[in-house]
Amino acid sequence: MSQTSPPKPLHDYCNLHEDDFIPHPVTGLPSYGLIPGYSSRNLTLPAGEIYLRVGKHVGVNKGFGVNHIWQGHGHELPKWGCKSIHDVAMYVATICSPGAQILCEFHLTADGYRLTLLKSAKGCVILSPQLDTEGNNFYSVVTAYKLHRSPHATKVGTLKAKKEL
């Protein structure tokens, strides 16, 4: 019987910069979806692509990206199918899929309002608005986890497939 070695991880997160994008595990594209622009009398949210970055974990509720998700929720992620840090991108992708509710909890940061993507049985992804070097809006994945309570938020949209936009 021949032995096979485990598949080689796609990324060595220790050797990547915290701002490097992790491609979508299914499409191979850098974007995990597109947040459509939203405007109401009291709230304006810019449109922007969703990106997952390598990130960093500074502490509880401090950090962003794959490293923050794994280090902050690694104790519970295996129950959701994430057996290693290399499964985090797929977990995020299952939440950032068409039909996910886009919620605003009105948590204002220096960059704008944070958004929550909610895919009920799968969990939620917290997004932070950012500007790239050319001044274009995008949303960076801060963290992802299973919800243990209903979010106190306002629905501002539904994530659609890119071809629907």
C-alpha positions in Angstrom: 0.0 0.0 0.0 1.5 3.3 -1.0 1.6 6.2 1.4 0.4 9.6 0.2 1.6 12.8 1.8 -1.0 15.3 2.9 -1.8 18.0 0.3 0.6 21.0 0.5 -1.1 24.1 1.9 -1.8 26.8 -0.7 -0.4 29.5 1.5 2.2 29.7 4.2 0.6 32.4 6.3 3.8 33.0 8.3 5.6 34.1 5.2 2.9 36.4 3.8 2.4 40.1 4.7 -0.7 40.9 6.8 -2.2 42.9 4.0 -1.8 40.2 1.3 -5.1 39.0 -0.1 -6.1 35.4 0.1 -8.0 34.3 -3.0 -11.4 32.8 -2.9 -10.9 29.0 -2.5 -13.4 28.1 -5.3 -13.1 30.9 -7.9 -9.4 31.7 -7.3 -10.3 35.4 -7.6 -9.2 37.9 -4.9 -12.8 39.0 -4.3 -15.3 37.1 -2.1 -18.2 39.2 -3.3 -19.5 42.7 -3.8 -21.3 44.9 -1.4 -23.7 47.0 -3.4 -23.9 50.7 -2.4 -26.7 51.6 -0.1 -28.3 55.0 0.7 -31.1 56.0 2.9 -32.0 59.2 4.7 -29.8 58.4 7.7 -27.1 56.1 6.2 -24.9 55.9 3.1 -22.6 52.9 2.5 -20.2 52.7 -0.4 -20.1 49.8 -2.8 -17.0 47.7 -2.6 -15.5 44.3 -3.2 -15.0 41.9 -0.2 -11.4 40.8 0.4 -9.9 38.3 2.9 -6.4 39.3 4.0 -3.7 37.3 5.8 -4.2 39.7 8.7 -3.0 39.7 12.3 -4.2 38.8 15.7 -3.4 41.4 18.4 -5.8 40.2 21.0 -9.5 39.7 21.9 -11.5 41.8 19.5 -8.3 43.3 18.0 -7.1 42.2 14.6 -8.3 41.1 11.2 -8.1 38.5 8.6 -7.2 34.8 8.5 -4.8 34.9 11.4 -7.2 36.8 13.6 -10.1 34.4 12.8 -7.9 31.3 13.5 -6.3 32.6 16.6 -9.5 34.1 18.0 -11.9 31.3 17.2 -9.5 28.3 16.6 -10.9 26.6 19.6 -14.4 26.4 18.1 -13.7 26.4 14.4 -13.2 22.6 14.1 -16.8 22.1 15.1 -17.7 24.1 11.9 -15.4 22.2 9.6 -12.2 24.3 9.9 -9.6 21.8 11.0 -6.7 24.1 10.3 -5.9 27.7 9.4 -6.0 26.6 5.7 -9.8 26.0 6.0 -10.6 29.5 7.2 -10.9 30.9 3.6 -13.5 28.2 2.7 -15.5 29.0 5.9 -15.5 32.7 5.0 -16.5 31.9 1.4 -19.5 29.8 2.6 -20.8 32.8 4.5 -19.9 35.4 1.7 -22.3 33.7 -0.7 -25.4 34.8 -2.5 -28.4 35.2 -0.2 -26.3 36.4 2.8 -28.0 39.3 4.6 -26.0 42.5 4.8 -26.6 44.1 8.2 -25.4 47.3 9.7 -25.0 47.5 13.5 -24.1 51.2 13.3 -20.6 50.5 14.7 -18.8 53.5 13.3 -15.0 53.2 13.0 -12.5 55.8 11.6 -13.0 54.2 8.2 -16.9 54.1 8.3 -19.6 51.7 9.4 -18.7 48.1 9.9 -21.1 45.6 8.3 -22.1 42.1 9.2 -22.8 39.4 6.6 -25.1 36.8 8.1 -25.7 33.3 6.6 -27.9 31.9 9.4 -26.8 28.3 9.8 -23.2 29.1 8.7 -22.4 32.1 10.9 -21.4 35.7 10.2 -18.5 37.7 8.8 -17.7 41.1 10.1 -16.5 43.6 7.4 -14.6 46.8 7.8 -14.7 49.5 5.1 -11.3 50.4 3.7 -9.7 52.5 0.9 -7.1 51.1 -1.4 -4.0 53.1 -2.5 -6.0 54.5 -5.4 -8.9 55.6 -3.2 -11.3 52.8 -4.1 -13.6 51.4 -1.5 -13.4 47.8 -0.4 -14.5 45.7 2.6 -11.9 43.8 4.5 -12.9 40.6 6.5 -12.3 41.3 10.2 -13.5 38.1 11.6 -16.0 35.2 11.1 -17.8 33.1 13.7 -21.0 31.3 14.6 -23.6 33.5 16.1 -24.8 32.7 19.6 -27.4 35.5 19.6 -29.5 37.5 17.1 -27.6 40.6 15.9 -29.1 43.9 16.8 -28.7 45.3 13.3 -30.6 46.8 10.4 -30.7 44.9 7.2 -29.3 47.0 4.4 -29.2 44.5 1.6 -28.7 40.9 0.4 -25.4 39.7 -1.1 -26.1 38.7 -4.8 -24.0 36.8 -7.3 -21.7 39.2 -9.2 -23.6 38.6 -12.5 -26.8 39.8 -10.8 -25.4 43.2 -10.0 
